[in-house]
Protein backbone atom coordinates (compact mmCIF):
# COMPACT_ATOMS: atom_id res chain seq x y z
CA UNK A 1 0.00 0.00 0.00
CA UNK A 2 2.88 2.33 0.90
CA UNK A 3 4.52 1.70 -2.51
CA UNK A 4 1.27 2.53 -4.32
CA UNK A 5 0.95 5.80 -2.35
CA UNK A 6 4.53 6.78 -3.24
CA UNK A 7 3.97 5.82 -6.87
CA UNK A 8 0.77 7.88 -7.05
CA UNK A 9 2.59 10.85 -5.50
CA UNK A 10 5.39 10.61 -8.07
CA UNK A 11 2.88 10.31 -10.93
CA UNK A 12 0.90 13.33 -9.69
CA UNK A 13 4.08 15.40 -9.32
CA UNK A 14 5.18 14.40 -12.81
CA UNK A 15 1.78 15.29 -14.24
CA UNK A 16 1.86 18.64 -12.42
CA UNK A 17 5.37 19.37 -13.73
CA UNK A 18 4.32 18.35 -17.26
CA UNK A 19 1.24 20.58 -17.05
CA UNK A 20 3.38 23.49 -15.84
CA UNK A 21 5.91 22.90 -18.62
CA UNK A 22 3.11 22.76 -21.19
CA UNK A 23 1.66 25.99 -19.80
CA UNK A 24 5.10 27.68 -19.95
CA UNK A 25 5.59 26.54 -23.55
CA UNK A 26 2.17 27.90 -24.51
CA UNK A 27 3.09 31.33 -23.10
CA UNK A 28 6.43 31.33 -24.92
CA UNK A 29 4.75 30.20 -28.16
CA UNK A 30 2.14 32.95 -27.76
CA UNK A 31 4.82 35.68 -27.46
CA UNK A 32 6.78 34.21 -30.37
CA UNK A 33 3.70 34.10 -32.61
CA UNK A 34 2.85 37.72 -31.78
CA UNK A 35 6.38 38.93 -32.65
CA UNK A 36 6.46 36.81 -35.80
CA UNK A 37 3.08 38.16 -36.95
CA UNK A 38 4.19 41.77 -36.42
CA UNK A 39 7.44 41.22 -38.30
CA UNK A 40 5.79 39.37 -41.19
CA UNK A 41 2.44 41.13 -41.61
CA UNK A 42 2.46 44.63 -40.09
CA UNK A 43 1.53 47.36 -42.59
CA UNK A 44 4.64 49.51 -42.04
CA UNK A 45 8.31 48.66 -41.53
CA UNK A 46 9.04 47.93 -37.90
CA UNK A 47 12.13 47.62 -35.69
CA UNK A 48 11.49 44.18 -34.21
CA UNK A 49 14.30 44.58 -31.64
CA UNK A 50 12.59 47.68 -30.26
CA UNK A 51 9.21 45.92 -30.25
CA UNK A 52 10.78 43.10 -28.22
CA UNK A 53 12.25 45.59 -25.74
CA UNK A 54 8.90 47.38 -25.49
CA UNK A 55 7.21 44.05 -24.72
CA UNK A 56 9.66 43.39 -21.87
CA UNK A 57 9.22 46.93 -20.53
CA UNK A 58 5.45 46.53 -20.76
CA UNK A 59 5.51 43.38 -18.59
CA UNK A 60 7.76 44.96 -15.97
CA UNK A 61 5.74 48.20 -15.83
CA UNK A 62 2.78 46.20 -14.51
CA UNK A 63 4.85 45.14 -11.49
CA UNK A 64 6.46 47.25 -8.76
CA UNK A 65 8.13 50.65 -9.43
CA UNK A 66 11.68 49.28 -9.18
CA UNK A 67 11.60 46.29 -11.54
CA UNK A 68 13.11 47.59 -14.77
CA UNK A 69 14.72 46.82 -18.13
CA UNK A 70 17.85 48.49 -19.52
CA UNK A 71 19.43 48.32 -22.97
CA UNK A 72 23.11 47.24 -23.30
CA UNK A 73 24.19 50.89 -23.38
CA UNK A 74 22.00 51.83 -20.39
CA UNK A 75 23.25 48.76 -18.49
CA UNK A 76 26.88 49.78 -19.01
CA UNK A 77 26.21 53.37 -17.90
CA UNK A 78 24.33 52.11 -14.84
CA UNK A 79 26.85 49.49 -13.70
CA UNK A 80 30.09 51.45 -14.27
CA UNK A 81 29.73 53.62 -11.13
CA UNK A 82 28.78 50.57 -9.04
CA UNK A 83 31.74 48.55 -10.33
CA UNK A 84 34.04 51.32 -9.14
CA UNK A 85 35.94 52.06 -12.35
CA UNK A 86 35.84 52.79 -16.08
CA UNK A 87 38.51 52.91 -18.78
CA UNK A 88 39.70 56.28 -20.05
CA UNK A 89 42.31 59.03 -19.79
CA UNK A 90 41.62 60.04 -16.16
CA UNK A 91 40.55 63.69 -15.93
CA UNK A 92 37.82 65.62 -14.16
CA UNK A 93 36.49 68.19 -16.60
CA UNK A 94 33.74 70.66 -17.34
CA UNK A 95 32.65 72.53 -20.46
CA UNK A 96 33.54 76.22 -20.61
CA UNK A 97 32.51 78.13 -23.74
CA UNK A 98 32.19 74.93 -25.82
CA UNK A 99 35.68 73.84 -24.75
CA UNK A 100 36.68 70.97 -22.48
CA UNK A 101 38.43 72.50 -19.47
CA UNK A 102 40.33 70.11 -17.19
CA UNK A 103 39.48 70.73 -13.54
CA UNK A 104 41.89 68.14 -12.16
CA UNK A 105 43.73 65.16 -13.64
CA UNK A 106 43.11 61.99 -11.60
CA UNK A 107 45.99 61.44 -9.16
CA UNK A 108 48.45 58.92 -10.61
CA UNK A 109 46.14 58.54 -13.61
CA UNK A 110 47.34 58.29 -17.24
CA UNK A 111 46.84 62.01 -18.00
CA UNK A 112 48.76 63.20 -14.93
CA UNK A 113 51.61 60.80 -15.76
CA UNK A 114 52.21 62.41 -19.17
CA UNK A 115 52.11 65.95 -17.76
CA UNK A 116 48.55 67.19 -18.39
CA UNK A 117 47.62 69.90 -15.88
CA UNK A 118 44.55 71.46 -14.30
CA UNK A 119 43.44 74.36 -16.51
CA UNK A 120 44.50 72.67 -19.77
CA UNK A 121 41.96 72.68 -22.61
CA UNK A 122 41.54 69.63 -24.85
CA UNK A 123 40.70 70.98 -28.30
CA UNK A 124 41.03 67.81 -30.42
CA UNK A 125 41.07 64.04 -30.05
CA UNK A 126 42.76 62.04 -32.84
CA UNK A 127 42.61 65.05 -35.23
CA UNK A 128 38.88 65.55 -34.60
CA UNK A 129 38.08 68.98 -33.17
CA UNK A 130 35.98 68.89 -29.99
CA UNK A 131 36.25 72.60 -29.12
CA UNK A 132 33.92 75.23 -30.55
CA UNK A 133 31.91 72.68 -32.56
CA UNK A 134 28.83 72.30 -30.31
CA UNK A 135 29.67 68.64 -29.65
CA UNK A 136 27.65 67.05 -26.85
CA UNK A 137 29.32 66.18 -23.56
CA UNK A 138 28.33 62.52 -24.08
CA UNK A 139 30.02 62.43 -27.51
CA UNK A 140 33.20 64.00 -26.09
CA UNK A 141 33.27 61.41 -23.29
CA UNK A 142 32.85 58.63 -25.85
CA UNK A 143 35.94 59.85 -27.70
CA UNK A 144 38.04 60.17 -24.55
CA UNK A 145 37.05 56.80 -23.13
CA UNK A 146 38.15 53.52 -24.64
CA UNK A 147 39.61 50.10 -23.84
CA UNK A 148 42.57 49.91 -21.48
CA UNK A 149 45.85 49.99 -23.39
CA UNK A 150 44.59 52.02 -26.35
CA UNK A 151 46.03 55.48 -26.99
CA UNK A 152 44.21 58.82 -27.08
CA UNK A 153 46.02 61.41 -29.22
CA UNK A 154 45.19 64.76 -27.62
CA UNK A 155 45.73 68.33 -28.82
CA UNK A 156 45.88 70.70 -25.85
CA UNK A 157 45.95 74.47 -25.38
CA UNK A 158 47.65 75.68 -22.19
CA UNK A 159 47.40 79.17 -20.75
CA UNK A 160 50.71 81.05 -21.15
CA UNK A 161 52.01 78.69 -23.87
CA UNK A 162 51.72 79.99 -27.44
CA UNK A 163 52.08 76.65 -29.26
CA UNK A 164 49.53 73.85 -29.19
CA UNK A 165 50.70 70.86 -27.13
CA UNK A 166 50.34 67.22 -28.19
CA UNK A 167 50.00 64.33 -25.74
CA UNK A 168 49.62 60.59 -26.29
CA UNK A 169 47.69 59.20 -23.32
CA UNK A 170 47.47 55.43 -22.88
CA UNK A 171 44.02 54.72 -21.48
CA UNK A 172 43.78 52.78 -18.24
CA UNK A 173 41.28 51.78 -15.57
CA UNK A 174 40.11 54.94 -13.78
CA UNK A 175 38.65 54.56 -10.28
CA UNK A 176 35.20 55.97 -9.52
CA UNK A 177 35.01 56.86 -5.87
CA UNK A 178 31.79 56.50 -3.91
CA UNK A 179 33.06 58.53 -0.94
CA UNK A 180 32.78 62.23 -1.71
CA UNK A 181 34.45 63.66 1.38
CA UNK A 182 36.61 62.66 4.35
CA UNK A 183 37.85 65.26 6.81
CA UNK A 184 37.91 66.33 10.47
CA UNK A 185 34.87 68.55 10.83
CA UNK A 186 35.71 69.45 14.46
CA UNK A 187 38.51 68.41 16.85
CA UNK A 188 37.88 64.74 17.63
CA UNK A 189 34.95 64.51 15.17
CA UNK A 190 35.38 62.93 11.75
CA UNK A 191 33.09 63.38 8.76
CA UNK A 192 32.55 60.93 5.87
CA UNK A 193 30.08 61.51 3.03
CA UNK A 194 29.10 58.49 0.91
CA UNK A 195 27.32 59.10 -2.42
CA UNK A 196 26.45 55.46 -3.23
CA UNK A 197 27.26 51.87 -2.25
CA UNK A 198 29.50 50.39 -4.93
CA UNK A 199 31.85 47.42 -5.11
CA UNK A 200 34.66 49.57 -3.67
CA UNK A 201 32.72 51.47 -0.97
CA UNK A 202 33.73 49.27 1.96
CA UNK A 203 37.44 49.47 1.07
CA UNK A 204 37.17 53.25 0.58
CA UNK A 205 35.37 53.56 3.92
CA UNK A 206 38.05 51.64 5.83
CA UNK A 207 40.76 53.80 4.25
CA UNK A 208 38.84 56.95 5.25
CA UNK A 209 38.41 55.66 8.80
CA UNK A 210 42.14 54.95 9.06
CA UNK A 211 42.95 58.45 7.84
CA UNK A 212 40.60 60.07 10.38
CA UNK A 213 41.77 57.92 13.29
CA UNK A 214 45.34 59.09 12.63
CA UNK A 215 44.01 62.65 13.02
CA UNK A 216 42.49 61.89 16.42
CA UNK A 217 38.89 60.98 15.52
CA UNK A 218 36.79 59.78 18.46
CA UNK A 219 33.27 60.43 17.08
CA UNK A 220 31.90 60.24 13.52
CA UNK A 221 29.34 62.01 11.38
CA UNK A 222 28.29 59.63 8.56
CA UNK A 223 26.56 61.62 5.80
CA UNK A 224 24.15 59.59 3.64
CA UNK A 225 22.12 62.55 2.35
CA UNK A 226 21.18 62.04 -1.30
CA UNK A 227 22.67 58.52 -1.29
CA UNK A 228 20.44 56.53 -3.65
CA UNK A 229 21.79 53.13 -2.61
CA UNK A 230 23.65 50.43 -4.53
CA UNK A 231 24.89 47.01 -3.50
CA UNK A 232 23.20 45.45 -0.45
CA UNK A 233 26.36 43.54 0.51
CA UNK A 234 28.42 46.75 0.50
CA UNK A 235 25.90 48.35 2.88
CA UNK A 236 25.92 45.29 5.15
CA UNK A 237 29.73 45.17 5.27
CA UNK A 238 29.94 48.85 6.14
CA UNK A 239 27.18 48.73 8.78
CA UNK A 240 28.98 45.81 10.43
CA UNK A 241 31.89 48.10 11.30
CA UNK A 242 29.63 49.96 13.75
CA UNK A 243 28.15 46.89 15.45
CA UNK A 244 29.18 43.95 17.59
CA UNK A 245 29.76 40.44 16.26
CA UNK A 246 26.50 38.67 15.51
CA UNK A 247 24.32 41.80 15.50
CA UNK A 248 21.61 41.60 12.83
CA UNK A 249 22.00 44.23 10.12
CA UNK A 250 19.20 43.37 7.70
CA UNK A 251 17.31 40.35 6.39
CA UNK A 252 15.65 39.67 3.04
CA UNK A 253 12.67 37.47 2.20
CA UNK A 254 10.39 36.97 -0.80
CA UNK A 255 7.70 34.68 -2.21
CA UNK A 256 10.24 32.22 -3.65
CA UNK A 257 13.33 33.53 -1.84
CA UNK A 258 13.88 32.13 1.68
CA UNK A 259 14.86 34.43 4.52
CA UNK A 260 18.52 35.42 4.55
CA UNK A 261 20.10 37.19 7.52
CA UNK A 262 23.02 39.59 7.19
CA UNK A 263 24.93 39.89 10.48
CA UNK A 264 28.10 41.63 11.65
CA UNK A 265 30.87 39.09 11.03
CA UNK A 266 33.06 40.51 13.79
CA UNK A 267 33.00 43.34 16.27
CA UNK A 268 33.39 46.45 14.13
CA UNK A 269 36.38 48.76 14.05
CA UNK A 270 34.13 51.64 15.18
CA UNK A 271 31.75 49.86 17.55
CA UNK A 272 32.23 52.26 20.49
CA UNK A 273 32.68 55.88 19.37
CA UNK A 274 29.65 58.18 19.13
CA UNK A 275 27.94 58.07 15.75
CA UNK A 276 25.46 60.36 13.98
CA UNK A 277 23.96 59.39 10.61
CA UNK A 278 22.63 62.15 8.32
CA UNK A 279 19.77 61.38 5.93
CA UNK A 280 17.20 63.18 3.80
CA UNK A 281 14.30 62.38 1.51
CA UNK A 282 16.69 61.13 -1.21
CA UNK A 283 18.53 58.62 1.00
CA UNK A 284 17.33 55.27 -0.32
CA UNK A 285 17.80 51.51 -0.49
CA UNK A 286 21.30 50.53 0.73
CA UNK A 287 21.57 53.87 2.56
CA UNK A 288 18.36 52.97 4.41
CA UNK A 289 19.78 49.54 5.28
CA UNK A 290 22.73 51.17 7.08
CA UNK A 291 20.50 53.77 8.73
CA UNK A 292 17.94 51.18 9.83
CA UNK A 293 20.60 48.95 11.34
CA UNK A 294 22.16 51.83 13.29
CA UNK A 295 18.75 52.99 14.56
CA UNK A 296 17.29 49.57 15.39
CA UNK A 297 20.45 48.43 17.19
CA UNK A 298 20.49 51.75 19.16
CA UNK A 299 24.04 52.25 17.95
CA UNK A 300 23.82 55.92 16.99
CA UNK A 301 21.52 58.83 16.32
CA UNK A 302 19.83 59.62 13.00
CA UNK A 303 19.42 63.27 11.97
CA UNK A 304 17.59 64.82 9.01
CA UNK A 305 14.32 64.03 7.25
CA UNK A 306 12.33 60.88 6.48
CA UNK A 307 14.15 58.75 3.94
CA UNK A 308 12.92 57.74 0.48
CA UNK A 309 11.37 54.39 1.44
CA UNK A 310 12.80 51.73 -0.90
CA UNK A 311 12.63 48.32 0.75
CA UNK A 312 12.69 46.11 -2.34
CA UNK A 313 15.58 43.89 -3.47
CA UNK A 314 16.32 43.59 -7.21
CA UNK A 315 18.19 40.72 -8.85
CA UNK A 316 20.02 41.62 -12.08
CA UNK A 317 19.28 39.15 -14.90
CA UNK A 318 21.63 39.66 -17.85
CA UNK A 319 20.13 38.85 -21.25
CA UNK A 320 22.11 37.45 -24.25
CA UNK A 321 22.69 40.86 -25.87
CA UNK A 322 24.05 42.36 -22.57
CA UNK A 323 20.77 44.11 -21.84
CA UNK A 324 19.44 43.55 -18.33
CA UNK A 325 16.29 43.00 -16.31
CA UNK A 326 16.41 44.10 -12.68
CA UNK A 327 13.60 42.06 -11.14
CA UNK A 328 12.30 42.59 -7.60
CA UNK A 329 12.60 39.24 -5.79
CA UNK A 330 12.30 40.13 -2.10
CA UNK A 331 11.65 42.75 0.56
CA UNK A 332 14.35 43.70 3.01
CA UNK A 333 13.66 44.20 6.69
CA UNK A 334 15.56 46.15 9.34
CA UNK A 335 16.64 44.30 12.54
CA UNK A 336 13.38 45.15 14.35
CA UNK A 337 11.37 43.63 11.48
CA UNK A 338 10.44 46.84 9.69
CA UNK A 339 9.87 46.87 5.94
CA UNK A 340 10.40 50.51 5.06
CA UNK A 341 9.08 50.26 1.47
CA UNK A 342 6.60 53.07 0.93
CA UNK A 343 3.15 52.17 -0.46
CA UNK A 344 2.67 51.78 -4.22
CA UNK A 345 0.09 50.55 -6.70
CA UNK A 346 1.38 47.97 -9.18
CA UNK A 347 1.72 49.54 -12.61
CA UNK A 348 1.30 53.10 -11.32
CA UNK A 349 4.83 54.47 -11.60
CA UNK A 350 3.62 57.99 -12.38
CA UNK A 351 1.99 58.51 -8.99
CA UNK A 352 4.94 56.84 -7.25
CA UNK A 353 7.28 59.35 -8.91
CA UNK A 354 5.22 62.24 -7.48
CA UNK A 355 5.85 61.18 -3.89
CA UNK A 356 8.41 63.94 -3.20
CA UNK A 357 6.12 66.59 -4.67
CA UNK A 358 3.29 65.32 -2.48
CA UNK A 359 5.52 65.34 0.61
CA UNK A 360 6.36 68.97 -0.03
CA UNK A 361 2.70 69.89 -0.66
CA UNK A 362 1.59 68.18 2.57
CA UNK A 363 4.29 69.92 4.59
CA UNK A 364 6.18 66.71 5.44
CA UNK A 365 9.56 68.21 4.48
CA UNK A 366 9.06 71.31 6.59
CA UNK A 367 7.09 70.10 9.64
CA UNK A 368 7.51 66.91 11.65
CA UNK A 369 3.88 67.10 12.78
CA UNK A 370 2.74 66.58 9.17
CA UNK A 371 4.19 63.04 9.13
CA UNK A 372 1.77 60.35 10.30
CA UNK A 373 2.52 56.65 10.82
CA UNK A 374 0.05 53.79 11.23
CA UNK A 375 -0.02 52.11 14.67
CA UNK A 376 -0.05 48.66 13.05
CA UNK A 377 3.43 49.44 11.67
CA UNK A 378 4.83 50.31 15.10
CA UNK A 379 8.05 48.56 16.14
CA UNK A 380 10.65 48.85 18.92
CA UNK A 381 14.42 49.20 18.76
CA UNK A 382 16.26 46.15 20.06
CA UNK A 383 18.15 47.51 23.07
CA UNK A 384 16.44 50.68 24.33
CA UNK A 385 12.95 49.72 23.07
CA UNK A 386 12.32 53.10 21.46
CA UNK A 387 9.33 53.37 19.12
CA UNK A 388 10.08 53.29 15.39
CA UNK A 389 7.79 52.78 12.39
CA UNK A 390 7.86 50.84 9.12
CA UNK A 391 5.91 51.27 5.93
CA UNK A 392 7.45 54.38 4.43
CA UNK A 393 11.10 55.30 4.89
CA UNK A 394 13.07 55.74 8.10
CA UNK A 395 12.08 58.60 10.35
CA UNK A 396 15.15 60.20 11.95
CA UNK A 397 15.54 60.55 15.70
CA UNK A 398 15.99 64.29 15.20
CA UNK A 399 13.96 65.95 12.45
CA UNK A 400 15.50 68.93 10.64
CA UNK A 401 13.04 70.79 8.39
CA UNK A 402 13.86 71.76 4.82
CA UNK A 403 14.56 75.49 4.64
CA UNK A 404 12.60 76.48 1.54
CA UNK A 405 13.80 80.10 1.88
CA UNK A 406 17.50 79.16 1.88
CA UNK A 407 17.88 79.37 -1.90
CA UNK A 408 16.10 82.32 -3.45
CA UNK A 409 14.37 82.11 -6.84
CA UNK A 410 17.16 84.30 -8.21
CA UNK A 411 19.84 81.88 -6.96
CA UNK A 412 17.99 78.81 -8.27
CA UNK A 413 17.63 80.32 -11.76
CA UNK A 414 21.30 81.37 -11.87
CA UNK A 415 22.29 77.81 -10.97
CA UNK A 416 19.80 76.15 -13.34
CA UNK A 417 21.17 78.10 -16.32
CA UNK A 418 24.74 77.09 -15.40
CA UNK A 419 25.76 80.71 -14.81
CA UNK A 420 27.27 80.11 -11.35
CA UNK A 421 29.37 77.14 -12.53
CA UNK A 422 30.52 78.80 -15.76
CA UNK A 423 31.59 82.06 -14.12
CA UNK A 424 33.34 80.13 -11.36
CA UNK A 425 35.25 78.10 -13.98
CA UNK A 426 36.34 81.30 -15.72
CA UNK A 427 37.50 82.88 -12.46
CA UNK A 428 39.54 79.83 -11.38
CA UNK A 429 40.99 79.47 -14.87
CA UNK A 430 42.11 83.13 -14.88
CA UNK A 431 43.49 83.09 -11.32
CA UNK A 432 44.60 79.50 -10.66
CA UNK A 433 48.34 80.20 -10.43
CA UNK A 434 47.87 83.30 -8.23
CA UNK A 435 45.49 81.46 -5.89
CA UNK A 436 47.81 78.46 -5.56
CA UNK A 437 50.72 80.76 -4.84
CA UNK A 438 48.86 82.86 -2.28
CA UNK A 439 47.15 80.03 -0.40
CA UNK A 440 49.71 77.32 0.32
CA UNK A 441 47.19 75.23 2.27
CA UNK A 442 43.44 74.72 2.33
CA UNK A 443 43.33 75.79 5.99
CA UNK A 444 44.78 79.16 5.01
CA UNK A 445 42.33 79.46 2.11
CA UNK A 446 39.33 78.61 4.30
CA UNK A 447 40.36 81.19 6.89
CA UNK A 448 41.43 84.07 4.64
CA UNK A 449 39.82 83.83 1.19
CA UNK A 450 36.99 86.24 0.42
CA UNK A 451 34.98 85.87 -2.81
CA UNK A 452 35.91 88.91 -4.94
CA UNK A 453 33.30 91.43 -5.98
CA UNK A 454 34.29 91.04 -9.63
CA UNK A 455 33.07 87.41 -9.61
CA UNK A 456 29.71 88.33 -8.06
CA UNK A 457 29.29 91.19 -10.55
CA UNK A 458 30.11 88.88 -13.47
CA UNK A 459 27.42 86.41 -12.34
CA UNK A 460 24.80 89.13 -11.90
CA UNK A 461 25.67 90.68 -15.29
CA UNK A 462 25.49 87.33 -17.10
CA UNK A 463 22.20 86.63 -15.34
CA UNK A 464 20.71 89.89 -16.61
CA UNK A 465 21.97 89.07 -20.10
CA UNK A 466 20.08 85.75 -19.93
CA UNK A 467 16.94 87.27 -18.42
CA UNK A 468 17.59 86.29 -14.78
CA UNK A 469 16.93 89.37 -12.68
CA UNK A 470 16.11 90.23 -9.07
CA UNK A 471 15.23 93.32 -7.06
CA UNK A 472 17.68 94.68 -4.47
CA UNK A 473 16.08 92.81 -1.56
CA UNK A 474 16.21 89.41 -3.26
CA UNK A 475 19.73 90.04 -4.48
CA UNK A 476 20.79 90.96 -0.94
CA UNK A 477 19.13 87.83 0.43
CA UNK A 478 20.94 85.70 -2.17
CA UNK A 479 24.48 86.93 -1.47
CA UNK A 480 25.43 84.97 1.73
CA UNK A 481 24.50 81.57 0.24
CA UNK A 482 25.91 82.39 -3.21
CA UNK A 483 29.27 83.58 -1.86
CA UNK A 484 29.60 80.48 0.33
CA UNK A 485 28.80 78.26 -2.66
CA UNK A 486 31.40 80.07 -4.79
CA UNK A 487 34.07 79.74 -2.12
CA UNK A 488 33.32 76.01 -1.87
CA UNK A 489 33.46 75.59 -5.67
CA UNK A 490 36.79 77.40 -5.88
CA UNK A 491 38.15 75.16 -3.09
CA UNK A 492 36.94 72.10 -5.00
CA UNK A 493 38.70 73.21 -8.19
CA UNK A 494 41.95 73.98 -6.37
CA UNK A 495 41.91 70.86 -4.14
CA UNK A 496 39.06 68.30 -4.13
CA UNK A 497 35.54 67.43 -2.93
CA UNK A 498 36.52 67.07 0.74
CA UNK A 499 37.48 70.75 0.74
CA UNK A 500 34.22 71.64 -0.99
CA UNK A 501 32.19 69.99 1.78
CA UNK A 502 34.44 71.41 4.49
CA UNK A 503 33.12 74.84 3.44
CA UNK A 504 29.56 74.12 2.32
CA UNK A 505 28.72 72.05 5.43
CA UNK A 506 29.21 75.06 7.68
CA UNK A 507 25.86 76.34 6.37
CA UNK A 508 23.96 73.02 6.62
CA UNK A 509 21.23 72.83 9.26
CA UNK A 510 21.43 69.03 9.30
CA UNK A 511 25.20 69.06 9.85
CA UNK A 512 24.85 71.76 12.53
CA UNK A 513 22.34 69.57 14.41
CA UNK A 514 24.72 66.61 14.29
CA UNK A 515 27.57 68.70 15.71
CA UNK A 516 25.26 70.05 18.40
CA UNK A 517 24.48 66.47 19.50
CA UNK A 518 28.20 65.62 19.60
CA UNK A 519 29.24 68.70 21.58
Protein Blocks (a to p, Z undefined) as FASTA:
>chain_A
ZZmmmmmmmmmmmmmmmmmmmmmmmmmmmmmmmmmmmmmmombdcdfklmmmmmmmmmmm
mmcfkbccddfklmmmmmmmmnopacdehpadddeehiacdfbdcehiaklmnopaehia
cfbgehiafehklpafklmmmmmgccehiacddddddehiabacddddddddddddfbfb
dcdfbghiacdddfbdcfklmmmmmmmmmmmmmnopabdcddfehiabjafklmmmmmmm
mmcehiafbdcddfklccdddddfbdcfblmbccdddddfkbghjlmmmmmmmmmnopac
ceddddfbpabdcdddddfkopacdddfbdcddfkopafbdcddehilmlmmmmmmmmmm
nopmmomklpccdfklgccdfklopacdehiajadfbdcdddfklpcfklmmmmmnommm
mmmmmmmmmmmmmmmmmmmbfklmmmmpccdfklmmmmmmmmmmnopacdfklmmmmmmm
mmmmmmmmmmmmmmmmklmmmmmmmmgfklmmmmmmmZZ
